[in-house]
């Protein structure tokens, strides 16, 4: 087992690196430690799951190719175990199939190689900064509510569990009700400054949200404006 026995101070953000590339793991570990993060490095699925259960990190960064399985498979397994923290995949390829597989596995985002320590630090800050500033309040639209503290949505008596990116996308839509939001606005405000792409990532996540918040016979709230973007409005 890697360094599961290391004591993690409670006052510092804890980042889990799931990597079986020793040189890359050491380089990233040093970069994160230099910025004040606590870092645990594990090399396989078993240790990653054990770490998330015994000392849950604030965020996990997972190599797409782990020795015994893919990073996507690990993401899927962690989500099935109830792990709700941000999961970021380190990917070597950027094909459409790879991006869709990453998101469908439950990862919140991905970072492409070559892996710059500063880019990874900026991405981690992007995901962790909101945890300390979210007010305990609700956003409401029609019969849909979003709790900014628990990151859960509720429609009527039905509680809806959301991944980090699903939460951020729904939050952005609910903060701008009845306003048509372009794809560019959504990419900038939900995925951040260095998101690559022209991809169908927004369409994929809109589909996920619709499946979760619009169960028949509930009315559709998230509408597509063809050629422009999306809008949260009454049917």
N, C-alpha and C positions, 0 to 999 in steps of 0.2 A: 504494500500500500504506500502511496506517496507520502504527503505530509499532513494526513488527517489529524494527527495528534497535536498539531501546532495550535497554541492558544490564540484566539482571535479577540483582540480588545473590542469592547462593545461600542466605543465612541468613534470608530473609523469605518468607512464603507468597506465592505468585504466583497471582493471580486473573485469568482472561481474561473480558472483557466483549465479547460479540458483539452490537453494537447499531448501528443506522443512524439513531438519533435523537440528534443531537449534543448537545442540551441535557440530556437524560436521561443520556447517556453521561458528560458532564462532571460532572454532579452526583454520580453514583454513583462515578466515579473519585476525586473529591475526598474523598468520605466514606470510601472504603476506604483511600486514602493517609493520611488523618488518623489511622487506626487502626493504621498500620504495615504494611499490606499492599502488596505490589507489584502494580501493575495494568497490564495491557495492554488497549487498546481496539482492536478491529477492526470493520469494517463489513460484511464479506461472507464467504461460505462459503470462498472460496479462501484468504483471509488466515487464517481461523480454523483450517482444516486445516493450513496451513503452520506456524502458531504451535504447534499441538499436536505437530507432528513435530519442529520445531527447538528449541523451548524449552517443553517440556510444563508446563502450569500445574498447580497443585494442585486447581483447580476451575474450571469454566466456567459462566458465567451467560449464557444465550442468549435473545434476544428471539424471541417466537413468530412475528413477522412481519419477516423480513429481506427486503431489496429483491428479490432474485432467487428466493428460495424460502422455505419456512416453517422456523421453528426446529426443528420436529419432524423435517423432512427432514434437517437438518444433524445432529441427534442420531443419526439412523439411520445416516448416512454415517460419522460419527465412530466409532460402535460397530463398523461394518463394517471400519474401518481399524484396529481393535484398541485404540482409546482407552478406558481403563478408569476415568478420573477421574470424580468426581461431575459430573453435568450437570443444571443447574437451568434450567427454562424460565420466562421472564417472560410471563405470559398475561393477556389482557384479558377473556377469557370463562371461565366456570366451569360449563359444561354437562357432563353425564355423558360425552357423546361426546368432548368436549375432553380431559377427564381421562384417559379410556381411551387416546385417541390419543397423548397425552403419554407415558404409561407404555409403551405398545407401541412407541413410537419409540426407547426406550432411555433416556429422561430418568429421573433418580432422584427428582425432585420438581419442584414448580412453585410460583411465587409469583404472587399476583394483584395487578393494579393497583387503586388507586394505589400506587406503589412507595415505601414508606418506607425511607429509608437505614438506620435502626436495625433495622427488621425484616429487611432483607436481610443486614445484618451479623450479626445473631443466627443467621440461617439458615446463613450461611457458617461461622460458628464451630461450629455444630452438626455440620456435615459434616467440618470439618478437625480438630476437637479429638481425635478418636479415632486419627488417624494417628500421633500421637506417643506414645500410651500403650498401644497394643496390645502385649501380651506375645507372645513367640515360643512359642506353645503350641498344642495341638490340643484341640478338642472332639470327642468320639466318642460315637456312639450306634449300636448294632448294627454294620453294616458301612459306616456313613457317618462320615466325618471332615471337620472344618472347620478349616483352618489360619488362625489369627487374624492371622498376619503377612502371608501372601500373599493372603488373602481368597479362597482357592480351596477348593472342596470336593472330596472324592474318595470314590468308592464302588467298592469292590473295586479294580480297576486302572484305573478310569475317572476322569479329572480333569474337574471341572465348573467352568467359568468363571461368575462371578457379578457382577452389577452391584452398586453400593454398597447399594441398598435390599434387593436379594435377599440379600446377605450379612448385613445387619443383621437381617432378618427370620428367616433361618435360624439365626443366632447366638442370637437371643432364644428361639427354639423349643428349640434344643439346650441352652441354659442352664437350661431348665425341662422336662426330659424327663418324660413321663407326667403332666404337670400341665395341666389344661384352662385355656387362656388366653382370656379374653374379648376381644371386638373392642376394647373400651375400653382394656384393658391393652396390647394390641398397638399401637393408635394412639398412646397416650401414650409408650410405651417405644421404638417404632421410628420414628414420624413426628414426635414431639416436641410441644412445648407449643402451637404455633400452627397445627397442621394443621387445615384447614377440612373439616368435612364430616361429613355423612353421605353417604358414597359407597361404591362397591364396590371401592375401591382395595385393600383387604386381599384380597378375593376374587381380584382380578386377579393380585396378586403370589403368592398361594398357588398359583394355577393355573400361573404361571411356574415356581415352585419344583418343583411336582410334575412338570412336563414335563422338568425338568433332573435331578432326583434320583431319579425313580422310572421308570426305563426298563424296559419289559417284557423279561424276566420277573421283575425285581426286586420285592420286596415293598413294599407301600405303607407309608410311615412317617408321613406327615402326614395326619391324620384330621380331618374336620369333625364337630363336635358341634352338631347342628342347634339353632339358636336361641340358642346360647351363644358358641361360638368355635371354637378349633382346639387340637389336641394332637399332640405327637410321641410315638408309642408303637408297640409291636410290632403287627403285624396281628392 
